[in-house]
Amino acid sequence: MQYVRAYPLLYDKGIIIRYTQKQIDKFNRQKYITELEKISKNLFRMFRDDDVCSQSFMVKFEQLKKKFDEKAEVHLDSEYHQQLKMYIERLYQQTCSVELFCDKSFNDIREAEMSNLNRLQKLKNGTSYKKDKHKSKHQNEDWG
């Protein structure tokens, strides 16, 4: 097994822990996905809050997007994460990249974008339910 990087642990008598490239890739992938989900949660919170104006929305969204863009891009296997990334890119183009984005425009898209985020959340949650082959076993358990 080939080790790529070594990071000394100061709290443990100078023992060096080595990470494989696979471990480093997994760590970067997790950070990338966490950042994607953080953006979606913040977007939903801003759309839901009536006190948020278009200006504060754009400032916060640009901060989140900038931090996300700093992460090394990784391949996303899950359909949910692919859709989420495309959604964030599209929304950024429609809001922050447009010169005439005002409070009226923001209020016009608010409900529709909350629905889109909910749809994405359903896509994510759809994978956590039991498969059909397991449902039939438990469906008739209360008989008899």
Buried (B, 14 or more C-beta within 10 A) or exposed (E): EEEEEEEEEEEEEEEEEEBEEEEEBEEBBEEBBEBBEEBBEBBBEBBEEEEBBBEEBBEBBBEBBEEBEEBEEBEBEEEBBBBBBEBBEEBBEEBBEEEEBEEEBBEEBBEEBBEBBEEBBEBBEEEEEEEEEEEEEEEEEEEE
